[in-house]
Amino acid sequence: MATSHVDKFAKVRGTTEAKEIAQTVDQAISGDFMGRFIVQPSGNGEQNMMYMTLPVIATHYLDSTSQWETVGIERRNEAVNYINTGYQRQLGYRKSDGSYAAWTNRPSSTWLTAYVVKVFSMAYDSAFIEEDMLCSALKWLILHKQTQDGSFKEDSAVIQGEIQGDIQSKDADASLTAFVVIAMQEAREICAGSFAVSELVSPRAGLVLHWPHAL
């Protein structure tokens, strides 16, 4: 069947609109915009991670897109220094068992510890992140917060609700398990020399999430 003029117009228009949308996204997530993410971490164990995440994202994006010139080449050192500052500050909220809390006098948080694992993994190639500080947190999650059905439990909810998108619903448990499993995936290769993640994580974790091959 021959393509009508209407069909051709729709295809051209669709292609044009797609390009315009792509350009808008590129402009919104530009190197210049990412420069605003280069901030110094501060606050308690949750706030510090929120702020540390920003220069980690900026560095990851600007490295992968080679756009440092849009914010200033010299700002990469600034971003890495802030990542290292956030990392060192976060170690002050680390417990002897490898877990993390908003304050050391509070019970350890499953979600925060998984968040630390995820962000430290993202920053591993850019800054000085000690393998043990990352992998001991991962091991704590697996050995102490994994339930018999494969899900992960939270015994000390985070204080800063916005750090996890204010998840307060019947799906909160599944969201927590999904978040922990994703963090484990991020750290899997880094911690391969310390222990085999797949051997310690219950295969039921994937079943809880309906992910048959979660790890």
C-alpha positions as CSV (number, residue, x, y, z in Angstrom):
1,M,0.0,0.0,0.0
2,A,1.4,3.4,-1.0
3,T,2.3,5.8,1.8
4,S,-0.1,8.8,1.7
5,H,1.0,12.4,2.0
6,V,-0.6,12.5,5.5
7,D,1.5,9.5,6.6
8,K,4.6,11.1,5.2
9,F,3.8,14.4,7.0
10,A,3.1,12.5,10.3
11,K,6.5,10.7,10.0
12,V,8.4,13.9,9.2
13,R,6.6,15.8,12.0
14,G,7.2,13.0,14.4
15,T,10.9,12.9,13.5
16,T,11.1,16.7,13.8
17,E,9.4,16.7,17.2
18,A,11.6,13.9,18.4
19,K,14.7,15.9,17.5
20,E,13.3,19.0,19.2
21,I,12.5,17.0,22.4
22,A,16.0,15.5,22.3
23,Q,17.5,18.9,21.9
24,T,15.5,20.2,24.8
25,V,16.6,17.4,27.0
26,D,20.2,17.9,26.0
27,Q,19.9,21.6,26.9
28,A,18.3,20.9,30.2
29,I,20.9,18.3,31.1
30,S,23.9,20.2,29.9
31,G,27.4,20.5,31.1
32,D,26.7,24.0,32.3
33,F,23.7,22.8,34.3
34,M,25.7,20.0,35.8
35,G,28.1,22.6,37.1
36,R,25.5,23.5,39.7
37,F,25.9,20.0,41.2
38,I,29.5,20.7,42.2
39,V,28.8,21.5,45.9
40,Q,30.4,20.7,49.2
41,P,28.8,17.9,51.2
42,S,27.7,18.7,54.8
43,G,25.2,17.7,57.5
44,N,24.4,14.4,59.1
45,G,24.9,10.9,57.6
46,E,21.8,11.3,55.4
47,Q,22.3,14.9,54.4
48,N,25.9,14.4,53.6
49,M,25.1,11.6,51.2
50,M,22.4,13.7,49.5
51,Y,25.0,16.4,48.9
52,M,27.8,14.0,48.0
53,T,25.6,12.5,45.3
54,L,25.5,15.8,43.4
55,P,29.2,16.1,42.5
56,V,29.3,12.3,41.9
57,I,26.6,12.7,39.3
58,A,28.2,15.8,37.8
59,T,31.6,14.1,37.5
60,H,30.1,10.9,36.0
61,Y,28.1,12.9,33.4
62,L,30.8,15.4,32.5
63,D,33.4,12.7,32.2
64,S,31.2,10.5,30.0
65,T,30.2,13.4,27.7
66,S,33.5,15.2,27.7
67,Q,31.9,18.5,28.6
68,W,34.1,19.8,31.4
69,E,35.1,22.8,29.3
70,T,31.5,24.0,29.7
71,V,32.0,24.5,33.4
72,G,35.7,24.9,33.5
73,I,38.3,22.1,33.2
74,E,39.7,23.1,36.6
75,R,36.4,22.3,38.3
76,R,36.9,18.6,37.9
77,N,39.5,18.7,40.7
78,E,37.0,20.7,42.7
79,A,34.3,18.1,42.2
80,V,36.6,15.2,43.0
81,N,37.8,17.0,46.2
82,Y,34.1,17.4,47.2
83,I,33.5,13.8,46.6
84,N,36.5,12.9,48.8
85,T,35.3,15.3,51.4
86,G,31.8,13.7,51.4
87,Y,33.4,10.2,51.6
88,Q,35.6,11.1,54.6
89,R,32.7,12.8,56.3
90,Q,30.5,9.7,55.7
91,L,33.0,7.4,57.4
92,G,32.2,9.4,60.6
93,Y,28.7,7.9,60.5
94,R,29.9,4.4,59.9
95,K,29.4,1.7,62.5
96,S,32.1,-1.0,63.3
97,D,29.9,-3.6,61.6
98,G,30.1,-1.6,58.3
99,S,26.6,-0.1,58.4
100,Y,25.7,3.6,58.4
101,A,23.3,5.8,60.3
102,A,22.3,9.5,60.3
103,W,24.1,9.7,63.6
104,T,26.3,7.1,65.2
105,N,24.0,7.0,68.3
106,R,21.0,6.0,66.1
107,P,20.3,2.5,64.9
108,S,21.8,1.7,61.4
109,S,19.5,2.2,58.4
110,T,19.1,-0.4,55.7
111,W,18.2,2.2,53.1
112,L,21.0,4.6,54.0
113,T,23.6,1.8,54.0
114,A,22.4,0.7,50.6
115,Y,22.5,4.3,49.4
116,V,26.1,4.5,50.6
117,V,26.9,1.3,48.7
118,K,25.4,2.8,45.5
119,V,27.0,6.2,45.6
120,F,30.4,4.9,46.8
121,S,30.3,2.5,43.8
122,M,29.5,5.3,41.4
123,A,32.4,7.3,42.8
124,Y,34.8,4.4,42.9
125,D,36.6,5.2,39.7
126,S,36.7,9.0,40.2
127,A,37.7,9.4,43.8
128,F,39.6,7.6,46.6
129,I,37.0,5.1,47.9
130,E,38.4,2.2,50.0
131,E,37.1,-1.1,49.0
132,D,36.5,-2.3,52.5
133,M,34.4,0.7,53.4
134,L,32.1,-0.1,50.5
135,C,32.1,-3.9,50.7
136,S,31.6,-4.2,54.4
137,A,28.4,-2.2,54.1
138,L,27.2,-4.5,51.3
139,K,28.0,-7.6,53.5
140,W,26.1,-6.1,56.4
141,L,23.0,-5.7,54.2
142,I,23.2,-9.3,53.1
143,L,24.0,-10.9,56.4
144,H,21.9,-8.8,58.7
145,K,19.0,-7.3,56.8
146,Q,18.0,-10.0,54.4
147,T,14.9,-11.9,55.5
148,Q,14.0,-15.6,54.9
149,D,11.7,-14.7,52.0
150,G,14.6,-12.9,50.3
151,S,13.3,-9.3,50.9
152,F,15.2,-6.7,53.0
153,K,13.9,-5.1,56.1
154,E,14.3,-1.7,57.6
155,D,14.6,-1.3,61.4
156,S,15.5,2.4,61.4
157,A,13.6,4.5,58.9
158,V,15.5,7.5,57.4
159,I,14.9,10.9,58.9
160,Q,15.2,12.9,55.6
161,G,12.2,11.4,53.8
162,E,13.1,13.3,50.6
163,I,16.3,11.3,50.2
164,Q,14.1,8.3,49.2
165,G,11.3,10.1,47.5
166,D,9.0,10.1,50.5
167,I,8.0,6.5,49.9
168,Q,5.2,5.8,52.4
169,S,3.0,3.1,51.1
170,K,2.2,-0.6,51.0
171,D,4.9,-0.9,48.4
172,A,7.6,0.5,50.6
173,D,9.0,-3.0,51.5
174,A,9.3,-4.0,47.8
175,S,10.8,-0.6,47.0
176,L,13.4,-1.1,49.7
177,T,14.3,-4.6,48.4
178,A,14.6,-3.3,44.8
179,F,16.8,-0.4,46.0
180,V,19.1,-2.8,47.9
181,V,19.4,-5.2,45.0
182,I,20.2,-2.3,42.6
183,A,22.9,-1.1,45.0
184,M,24.3,-4.7,45.1
185,Q,24.5,-4.8,41.3
186,E,26.5,-1.5,41.3
187,A,29.0,-2.9,43.8
188,R,29.1,-6.5,42.5
189,E,32.3,-6.2,40.5
190,I,34.1,-4.0,43.0
191,C,33.5,-6.5,45.9
192,A,34.1,-9.6,43.8
193,G,37.5,-10.0,45.4
194,S,36.0,-9.8,48.9
195,F,33.1,-12.2,48.6
196,A,30.7,-13.6,46.0
197,V,27.5,-11.5,46.3
198,S,25.4,-14.1,44.4
199,E,26.4,-16.8,46.9
200,L,25.2,-14.8,49.9
201,V,22.1,-13.2,48.5
202,S,19.0,-15.4,48.6
203,P,17.6,-16.2,45.1
204,R,14.2,-15.3,46.6
205,A,15.1,-11.6,46.5
206,G,14.5,-11.8,42.8
207,L,11.2,-13.6,43.3
208,V,10.0,-10.9,45.7
209,L,10.6,-8.4,42.9
210,H,9.5,-10.7,40.1
211,W,13.1,-10.5,38.8
212,P,14.1,-14.2,38.2
213,H,17.7,-13.2,37.6
214,A,18.2,-10.3,40.0
215,L,21.8,-11.2,40.9
